[in-house]
Amino acid sequence: MGEAKTKKGGKKAPSRDEVVLKLRSDPRTEKRFEPKSSPSAILSVLAFSVAAVLVGAGTYGQWLRDEALGPHKAAPYLLAAGAAVLLVTALFGPRAALPIRVGDAGVGVEKGGNEIERIAWNAVRRLVLGDRTLTVEGEGTSIVISLAALPEAAGKVLREARERIPAKMEDLAAGALENANEGSAETLPLEPAQVAGLKCKASGKLIAFERDARLCGRCGEVYHKDAVPKRCATCDARLK
């Protein structure tokens, strides 16, 4: 049996011949990456602040001044300028990057509150690396990671993908980005996988009871305990 390579950060990656079959109750973790503040994002926030001041001043000058004074003659111009800045910034300004999560559950993006949109490793259809972004494409959805704001998260995705779904990485040359360290990313525990109602990848049998589920420890593919193949149908990891 070949020795597994050690991942950056000391975690040992499973070798091709290591059995990685898991129960849904086995502990799982992920890393949470906060976006860095880029100059363009700072300018965008500043523009919104200026627009808010202009609109506020215009509103006061037009409707809230003392009746004896009447509307200020500059109020319409302030309102128009503020609205113009808001519109231009909203349409053409950079979008603020959102925190990214990478780990046993796949790749996730925080949408606000407690909402996290995820693409499991076994559901990844393609990874696209551009000059400014890394895109993880799933079935009907995608997660775009800014390389400027989240280089560590992008590097983590690439490293994990190379270990978990190597076939998706065959034509992708990541270069130095793949070696980006994890910085101050926070390690978070994950809840057990929700598998009831899913179908076994090998047999198509419905997973009616969560205790009957078995998971590929590499890509997260789901199997019924009575139909676990020798190797994962998605990532070719050894399951028996």
Secondary structure per residue as TSV (DSSP state, phi and psi in degrees):
chain	resnum	aa	ss	phi	psi
A	1	M	-	360.0	128.9
A	2	G	-	-72.6	148.6
A	3	E	-	-74.8	140.0
A	4	A	-	-76.2	143.9
A	5	K	-	-77.3	150.4
A	6	T	B	-91.2	126.3
A	7	K	-	-73.1	161.3
A	8	K	T	-61.6	130.3
A	9	G	T	102.0	-1.5
A	10	G	S	95.0	-7.4
A	11	K	-	-77.4	132.1
A	12	K	B	-86.9	124.3
A	13	A	-	-82.0	139.2
A	14	P	-	-66.1	138.9
A	15	S	-	-79.3	169.3
A	16	R	T	-60.5	-31.1
A	17	D	T	-98.6	6.3
A	18	E	S	-87.6	131.5
A	19	V	-	-69.4	127.4
A	20	V	-	-123.7	18.9
A	21	L	E	-67.6	134.6
A	22	K	E	-131.6	159.4
A	23	L	-	-90.2	156.8
A	24	R	T	-65.4	-22.1
A	25	S	T	-85.4	-7.0
A	26	D	S	-63.2	143.5
A	27	P	-	-62.2	143.1
A	28	R	E	-135.1	150.6
A	29	T	E	-137.1	169.5
A	30	E	E	-152.6	161.4
A	31	K	E	-101.8	139.5
A	32	R	E	-111.1	124.6
A	33	F	E	-112.1	124.0
A	34	E	-	-88.6	137.4
A	35	P	-	-70.0	147.5
A	36	K	-	-82.4	153.1
A	37	S	-	-83.9	114.6
A	38	S	-	-90.6	157.2
A	39	P	H	-56.0	-39.5
A	40	S	H	-66.5	-36.6
A	41	A	H	-68.1	-38.5
A	42	I	H	-63.8	-42.0
A	43	L	H	-63.6	-36.8
A	44	S	H	-64.6	-43.7
A	45	V	H	-64.1	-40.8
A	46	L	H	-62.4	-41.7
A	47	A	H	-63.1	-41.6
A	48	F	H	-62.8	-38.5
A	49	S	H	-65.3	-44.4
A	50	V	H	-61.9	-43.4
A	51	A	H	-61.5	-40.9
A	52	A	H	-63.6	-39.6
A	53	V	H	-64.8	-43.6
A	54	L	H	-63.1	-44.8
A	55	V	H	-65.7	-40.4
A	56	G	H	-63.2	-43.8
A	57	A	H	-66.2	-40.6
A	58	G	H	-65.0	-40.0
A	59	T	H	-63.5	-43.9
A	60	Y	I	-63.4	-45.8
A	61	G	I	-66.0	-29.6
A	62	Q	I	-86.9	-39.5
A	63	W	I	-125.9	-18.5
A	64	L	I	-107.9	-3.8
A	65	R	S	-69.5	161.3
A	66	D	-	-56.2	138.9
A	67	E	T	-58.0	-33.0
A	68	A	T	-66.8	-29.3
A	69	L	T	-84.9	-31.9
A	70	G	-	75.5	175.9
A	71	P	S	-62.5	143.5
A	72	H	-	-76.1	140.8
A	73	K	T	-66.2	-20.9
A	74	A	T	-89.3	-8.8
A	75	A	H	-57.0	-47.8
A	76	P	H	-60.2	-35.8
A	77	Y	H	-69.7	-38.0
A	78	L	H	-64.9	-43.3
A	79	L	H	-62.6	-43.8
A	80	A	H	-65.3	-42.7
A	81	A	H	-64.9	-42.8
A	82	G	H	-63.2	-43.7
A	83	A	H	-63.9	-38.6
A	84	A	H	-64.8	-44.0
A	85	V	H	-64.2	-42.2
A	86	L	H	-60.5	-45.9
A	87	L	H	-64.0	-47.2
A	88	V	H	-63.5	-43.4
A	89	T	H	-66.0	-40.5
A	90	A	H	-66.0	-37.6
A	91	L	H	-82.2	-39.6
A	92	F	H	-116.7	-10.8
A	93	G	S	-74.1	156.0
A	94	P	-	-68.2	142.8
A	95	R	-	-80.2	140.0
A	96	A	-	-65.5	132.0
A	97	A	-	-69.9	147.0
A	98	L	-	-104.9	151.8
A	99	P	-	-58.8	143.0
A	100	I	E	-116.6	142.5
A	101	R	E	-119.3	136.8
A	102	V	E	-138.6	128.1
A	103	G	E	176.1	-147.5
A	104	D	T	-64.0	-25.4
A	105	A	T	-89.2	0.9
A	106	G	E	106.0	-144.7
A	107	V	E	-112.5	131.2
A	108	G	E	-131.3	154.7
A	109	V	E	-128.9	133.1
A	110	E	E	-79.2	123.0
A	111	K	E	-95.5	-2.9
A	112	G	E	117.3	145.0
A	113	G	T	64.2	-130.4
A	114	N	T	-104.7	10.2
A	115	E	E	-84.3	123.8
A	116	I	E	-127.6	121.0
A	117	E	E	-92.1	127.1
A	118	R	E	-124.5	151.6
A	119	I	E	-124.4	112.3
A	120	A	-	-67.4	154.9
A	121	W	G	-58.5	-39.4
A	122	N	G	-72.1	-12.2
A	123	A	G	-100.1	-1.5
A	124	V	-	-70.9	125.3
A	125	R	-	-93.8	-35.8
A	126	R	E	-164.1	150.0
A	127	L	E	-116.8	130.8
A	128	V	E	-121.4	117.8
A	129	L	E	-105.5	116.5
A	130	G	-	-108.9	-169.4
A	131	D	S	-70.4	-28.7
A	132	R	S	-120.9	-16.9
A	133	T	E	-140.5	156.4
A	134	L	E	-114.9	123.1
A	135	T	E	-110.6	126.7
A	136	V	E	-102.7	114.1
A	137	E	E	-101.1	129.5
A	138	G	-	-116.2	-160.8
A	139	E	S	-82.6	99.6
A	140	G	S	80.4	5.6
A	141	T	-	-150.4	164.4
A	142	S	E	-151.4	155.3
A	143	I	E	-123.0	123.9
A	144	V	E	-106.0	126.0
A	145	I	E	-112.4	122.4
A	146	S	E	-72.5	125.9
A	147	L	T	-72.1	-27.6
A	148	A	T	-74.4	-42.1
A	149	A	T	-88.2	-27.3
A	150	L	-	-137.0	55.4
A	151	P	H	-64.1	-36.0
A	152	E	H	-66.2	-39.5
A	153	A	H	-65.2	-42.4
A	154	A	H	-62.3	-42.6
A	155	G	H	-62.5	-40.8
A	156	K	H	-63.8	-42.6
A	157	V	H	-59.5	-45.3
A	158	L	H	-65.4	-41.8
A	159	R	H	-64.8	-45.7
A	160	E	H	-64.1	-42.1
A	161	A	H	-63.0	-38.4
A	162	R	H	-65.6	-31.3
A	163	E	H	-83.4	-39.5
A	164	R	H	-91.5	-39.2
A	165	I	-	-133.2	63.7
A	166	P	G	-57.2	-28.9
A	167	A	G	-63.5	-28.5
A	168	K	G	-78.6	-10.5
A	169	M	G	-105.9	0.4
A	170	E	T	-59.5	-38.2
A	171	D	T	-103.8	16.6
A	172	L	-	-114.3	116.8
A	173	A	-	-99.3	105.3
A	174	A	-	-88.3	-25.1
A	175	G	G	63.8	-141.6
A	176	A	G	-65.6	-25.7
A	177	L	G	-58.0	-35.6
A	178	E	G	-66.8	-18.7
A	179	N	G	-96.0	4.5
A	180	A	-	-60.9	133.5
A	181	N	-	-74.4	171.1
A	182	E	-	-88.0	2.1
A	183	G	T	53.9	-132.6
A	184	S	T	-102.0	28.1
A	185	A	-	-58.3	138.4
A	186	E	E	-88.4	135.7
A	187	T	E	-90.8	124.6
A	188	L	E	-121.3	143.6
A	189	P	E	-76.3	151.1
A	190	L	E	-111.2	147.8
A	191	E	-	-71.0	159.5
A	192	P	-	-56.9	146.7
A	193	A	-	-62.5	141.1
A	194	Q	-	-87.2	107.1
A	195	V	-	-118.8	-16.4
A	196	A	T	-60.5	130.2
A	197	G	T	95.9	-10.9
A	198	L	-	-83.4	166.9
A	199	K	B	-110.6	144.2
A	200	C	-	-62.3	131.0
A	201	K	T	-64.0	-31.3
A	202	A	T	-85.9	-43.6
A	203	S	T	-107.7	-17.5
A	204	G	-	79.9	3.1
A	205	K	-	-71.8	138.6
A	206	L	B	-70.3	136.2
A	207	I	-	-85.6	93.0
A	208	A	-	-79.8	-33.2
A	209	F	S	-122.4	133.2
A	210	E	G	-61.4	-28.9
A	211	R	G	-67.7	-16.7
A	212	D	G	-85.1	-7.6
A	213	A	E	-82.4	143.1
A	214	R	E	-128.8	140.0
A	215	L	E	-118.2	140.8
A	216	C	E	-69.2	123.2
A	217	G	T	-72.0	-8.0
A	218	R	T	-95.7	-55.7
A	219	C	T	-108.7	-8.4
A	220	G	-	85.0	8.3
A	221	E	-	-59.7	148.1
A	222	V	E	-106.7	135.7
A	223	Y	E	-135.0	152.4
A	224	H	E	-79.7	143.0
A	225	K	T	-58.2	-25.0
A	226	D	T	-91.3	0.4
A	227	A	S	-135.4	31.0
A	228	V	-	-75.1	122.4
A	229	P	-	-78.0	170.3
A	230	K	S	-66.1	-36.6
A	231	R	B	-131.4	147.8
A	232	C	-	-63.0	134.1
A	233	A	T	-69.7	-17.3
A	234	T	T	-98.3	-47.0
A	235	C	T	-117.2	-1.9
A	236	D	-	69.9	17.5
A	237	A	-	-69.9	149.0
A	238	R	B	-74.9	126.5
A	239	L	-	-110.8	-13.4
A	240	K	-	-134.5	360.0
